[in-house]
Every structure is written in structure tokens, then in C-alpha cells.
């Protein structure tokens, strides 16, 4: 990820802690089933995927604990933390299920974005990092920053 913003894919929500807390093994783009007021609320940047996680139940992919705040102009708003169905092909679901059932692996959302009129979720199969892995990653990031500062200072 280079950090570039793609105008065709405006990012609505990012799970910033995910790359710090987990090692990402594999990512997949999923559609998500929402009501109209939920989509409008998400367009207004009224959502969070920080605590969200995915599960496969009865051959269907679900997203749990994703928070979507109520849309002000809607007559009825669904439960903000209800489970939401992820739209994937059957073989994609089977592949993810085989990955996630290995002990220590989990399935979490990395970001929520629009591709044209459709809302997409980038989901990742991950393994939790140990404390020493997190420290090593922070040291490497500090070293990269220091090198960048020195290079900028010499220009």
C-alpha cells in the first residue's frame, strides 16, 4: 500500500489498528448487504469497523460488530451493530472458511470504500502479532522515518 488516494474508490472507514495488531495473510474484496438509510449514513462518514470481524455461518459470510450510526432523515433505522451479510461467491467462501478454521487465524475488515455506487469491504485473513513482533515493527518504522529525515535534511 503506497498511501495514494484513488478517486474512483473513496475510502469511508479504515481499521488502523488491524495492521498493527495482526499480520495480514490474504485479502479479499466483498460486497455488503445494507439498507438504504445505512448506505446514506456511511456516505456521511458515520461508521466504524474498528471492532468488526467476519464469520462464516451455514455457508454464508457475515460481518459482526460493524457500527453504522443512524441516518438523521430516515424514518426507521436498523440496529447500528447488527450482523450484515457479505456478498461472495461460494468458492470464495469455502476458501476463506478453510483458511480461518486453522487455529490462531481470524477474518477482519481492513477498509470500507465505494467502488462506483457499490459499497465494498476489504476483508483480510490474519494472524495476531505477538508483543515482540509489534515492537520490531515499531523499531523498523522509526528507522525508516529517521532515514527519511536525514535524506530530507541533506537536500
JOMO-V54295 format. One line per field, one symbol per residue. ss: DSSP state (@ for helix, = for strand, . for the rest). phi: phi as a letter, one per 40 degrees, with the letter a starting at -180 (. if undefined). burial: 1 if it has 16 or more other ideal C-beta (glycine too) atoms within 10 Angstrom, else 0. Layout:
ss = ???
phi = ???
burial = ???
//
This chain:
ss = ..........====...@@@@===========...@@@@@@@@...==....=====..=====..==...............====..@@@@@@@@@@@....===========..===========..@@@@@@@@@@@@@@@@@@@@@@@@.
phi = .cgcccccbcccabcccccccbcccabacbcbcbccccccccdcgbaabcccababbfgbcbbbgccbcccccccbbcdcbccbcccbcdccccccdcccccdgbbbbccababbgcccbbcbbcbbcccccccccccccccccccccccccccc
burial = 00000000000111100110010000010101011011101100011110011101000010101101001000000000000101010000100100000000101111111100001111111100100000000000000000000000000
//
